[in-house]
């Protein structure tokens, strides 16, 4: 929500997303976040083993279910929002025994997991099913609104992939991929840091001018301005001049603004093709 990446992972394709997510969540302790945490997940995460991991770590969760997740339990639901018992059946435990033997015995003794499932209908007509451990005091509408906030991470992946050419790397060796990966995330955070300051100024100016919509900086232009200016700022030996040039960069970003509008949602189109056939590029 603040447009920064706190922790991000890259691994071989054979490593599951759930295992990478565990690393991200454990990193929260090193980062030093002391407030209660709620993690919001898209489809693909609601395994019993992963839910048990979240509960063991004391992390609240909100997970979207796929159409075939826990269908037997969902069909037995008497209402659109209720507590559901997920039994640790032998078939489910057998999968856990193979992949996570250290958690198998613990879950066998536990016998079942109590979760809350909330179902609603999307504008497209499809069902939105959410699984959580959050209490009933948080309404189904609030759960859905919380889940929609997750879209911010997809927008930021769009920035990395399509505006900063994240998937196009300078070399094919692993070391080049990792080097580009971390460098691009660092550059991304630096751009967003300046944009956040610029957006605060634009928002204040918009309120003063009584604009119909709140304003924010144009991200495409901001990235272009950063690319042209940041090296000059970093190479400037005098601190006062560096600070002055940084201020000028922010002011330049503030000149290019767009209104923030609530647009109607659309169905996602999947395209798994690689846009970068050669998969090599010159440095950003």
N, C-alpha and C positions, 0 to 999 in steps of 0.2 A: 504493500500500500504506500510505502514511502519511496518506491522505485529503486531500491538498492538490493543487490544480491549479497546476503550475509554468508551463505555457504553454498557451493555448487560442486557437483561431482561429474567426472567423466570416467567411463570404464569400458572394458571389452563388452561386446554385444551379448556374450553368454551370461553376464552378471545380471540378475533380475533387478527391476526397479525397486522392489521391496527392500532388498539388501542395501541398495544405495540410499534409500530413504531412511533406513535405520541409522546410517552414518550421519546423515544430515541432522536427524533429531538428537543424536548423542552429542553432536557438535554444539547444540544449544547450551549445554552445561559449560563447555569451554568458553563460549561467547559471554556467558554470565547473565543470561536472562533469568531473572528471579520471579517474575510474575507468572501466574498460571498460563499454560500454553494450550491452544486448541489448533490442531492441524487439520487442514481441509484437503481432501484428496478427490481426484477424479476416479473414473472407473478403472479397475485393474488392481486395486489394493485390498479388497475386503476379505482376505483369507483369515481363518480362525487364528492361525499362528501369529499373524501380524497384529490382529486386534489384541491378542494376549500380550504381545510385546508392548503395545501402547499402554495398556492398563498397568503392566509391571513398571513401566517408566513414569507413570503418573501423568500421561499426556492425554488430554481430551481430544476426541476425534469427530470428524464429520466426513463421511465417505459416500460417494454416489455409487449405487449398485447398478450393475449391468442387468439386462433383461432376464438372464438365466441364473443370477446369484440368489441362492437360498430360496428357490421357488416354492418348495414344499411349505416352509415356514410362512412365506408371504401369502400363500393361498389360504392358510388357516386364520389369517388376521380377520378380526371382526369389524375393525374400523380402519381408517386411513392413517392413523397415528397411534401406535401402541407399543408396549414392551413385548419383546419376542425372545424365546429361549432357543438358542442354537445348540443343539446336542452335539457332543464330541463323539460322534459315531465312529465305529471301527474303520469305515471307509475313509472318513476325513482324517482320522488319526494316523492311518497308514501312510498317507502322503507326508504328514508332518514327521513321522518316524524316519522316513528316508532322508528328508532334507534338513530336519532340525531335531536330531535325536536328543539333544540337551533339553529341549522343551517338551518332548513327548510324554515322559512320565508325569511331569507336573500337570499337563493338560488332561491326562488320563484320570488322575485323581480328582481334578476339578469337575469333570463330567459334563459341564455345559457352560455357556457364556450368555449372560443377559444383556441384550442390546435394545435400543429403541429404533423402530423403523417408521419413517414418515413418507407417505405417498401423496403426490399431487400431479396435476396435468400441466404439461408445458403448452405454450401458445401453438406449437406445431401439432399438438394432439397426442404426443408421446408421453409416457409416464416418467415422472421424476421420482425415483425412490432413493431416499437418503437413510444411511445408518449412522447412529451416533450414540454417545453415552451422556449427552447433555440432558439436563432435567426437563420435566414437563413444563416448568415455568417459562421456558423458551418455546414460543409457539411454532407451529409448522411453517407459518409465513416467515418468521424470523430465521428459521433454519434454511429455508430456500434462499432468502436474501443473503445470508452468510455464505452459502455455497456459491452464489453468483459472484461474490467478491473474488473468488478464485480465478476468475477470468483475467484479472490483472497480470497473473504470471504468464498467461498465454500471449497477452499483448507484448510483454517484455521479451518473450522468445521470438516473436515476430520482429521486434527491433533488432535483436542480436542476429537473427538469421538473414533477414531480408534487407535491413538498412546498414548493418555493419558487416555483412557477408561472413558470418560466423562459421559457416560450414565449408567455406573455401579456405584451404590452408596453404602455407608457404612451402611445405614439403610433405613427403609421404612417410617418413620415419616417425616413430612414436614420439620422440623427443620434440619434433617440430609441432606435432598435433597438440601436445601438452603446453608447449610454449605459447602457441597461438591462442589456445583456450584460456589460459590464465591472463594473458596480455589483453585479450578482447574484453574479458570481464572487468579487469581493472579500468580500461578505457571507458567502458560502459558506465561504471560507477562514477568516474570523474565527470563524464558528460552530465549524468543525472544530478550530481551534486550542484553543478553550476545552474542547471535548469531549475532545480528546486528553488534556488534563491531568486532566479529570474521570474519564476511563476508567482512567487509571493508578491513581487513588485507589480506584475501584470494584474494579479487579482485585486490588489489594493487600488490600482488605477481604474480597473473596471467598475469597482464599487463606487468610486468617486464620480465616474462618468455615467453611472446608472445603466450600464450595459444590460441587455436582456439576458445574455448568457455569460457565465464566468469565462475568463480567458486563460489560455496557457500558451507557452511557447511552441513553435513549430519544431517538432523533433527532428525531422529531416534536415532542416536548415541548421539547427543547433549542432548536429553531428558534423555537417560540412564545415561550419565555422570553427568548431573545435579542432578538426583535422588540420585546418590551415594555420591555426594560431598557437596551439598548445606547445609545439616544439620550440617556437620562438620564445614563449614564456619560460619554459624549462631551461633554455640555454642563456637566458638573461642573467648576468652575474650579480646585478644590484637588486637587493630585495625590494626597495621602494618602487623601482621600475616594473618588477615582476607583479607586484600587487596592483599597480596602476593598469598594466596590460590585462590582468585577469578581470579587473573591474570593467575595462572597455569591452572585453569579450562578452561579459554578462549583459552589458548595455546593448550590444549588437544583437544578442539573442532576443532581448526584450522587444526589439523592433518588429520581429516576425511572430505574430500571434494568431491563434485560431480559437474560435468559440468551442466550449465543451458542451456537446449536445448528447442527449440520451437517444440512441438510435435503436430501432427494433431489432431483436435478435434474429439470426439466420442459422439454418442448419449448416454444420461444418462440412466442407468437402475435403476428402482425404486425397492427398497426392504424395506418394512416397518416392517419386523420382528425384534423382540428384540433379540439381540445377547446375552444378559445377562438374562438368564431365572430366576435365583435366585434374580438378581438385588441387590446383596449385595457383597461387597468386603472389603478387609483390606485397611487401609489408604495408600494413595500414598506416 
